Amino acid sequence: MSNDYYHHVRSEISSLLPEKCSVIMEVGCGAGETLKWLKGSCSCSRTIGVEYCPDAAEMAKGNVDEVFCGDIEQLELDVEEGSVDLLLCLDVLEHLRDPWAAMAKLSKYVKKGGAVIASIPNVRHKSVVFPLLFNSKWEYADAGHLDRGHLRFFVRETAVGLLEGAGMAVDLVEETGLGRSKRSQMFNSIIPEVIKGLMVKQFLIRGIKE
């Protein structure tokens, strides 16, 4: 695994951040760079990281207030229920054996009115669909949509359902890979949804705890 894998700052979630982010917990925090960025840019008083890889968790201790190391599907976190303003699950849920149970478990830590932000790859992306459709290929790789570590696969409806099933009211979904320029936005507005869905790389989803 490259060093950058654990040090990437997920600044693309900026537009989904809620107003109140006093306590932020990230599952799959890597070296803690995203939590460090958020603590410096938001009115955040406490950061909590959960990381499976021991080496990355050790690095995170220098960037995060509190770090738990282990499998989130097995760990019992010493975190007060209903205390977290923002829960981040960025490119992690698709790696779990039972992401639905994991989300139900994690939701208890989020306070009522708190937020969850998840990023989930779109398995309908052209990089997956075209090789499968035209060449009968489904080849796993070190990274990307068919990362060897991916155990579950999602489209928009099932990705949204993953959060809703854990008691979250999804109020915002952004799609990456479509481009943000005026030209790209104009093109996106005229192409059919079935075609646009093949270009979406990832869903950035925000849910509010009901």
Secondary structure, 3 states (H helix, E strand, C coil): CCCHHHHCCCHHHHHHCCCCCCEEEEECCCCCHHHHHHHHHCCCCEEEEEECCHHHHHHHCCCCCEEEECCCCCCCCCCCCCCEEEEEEECCHHHCCCHHHHHHHHHCCEEEEEEEEEEEEECCCHHHHHHHHHHCCCCCECCCCCECCCCCCECHHHHHHHHHCCCEEEEEEEEECCCCCHHHHHHHHHCCHHHHCCCCCEEEEEEEEC
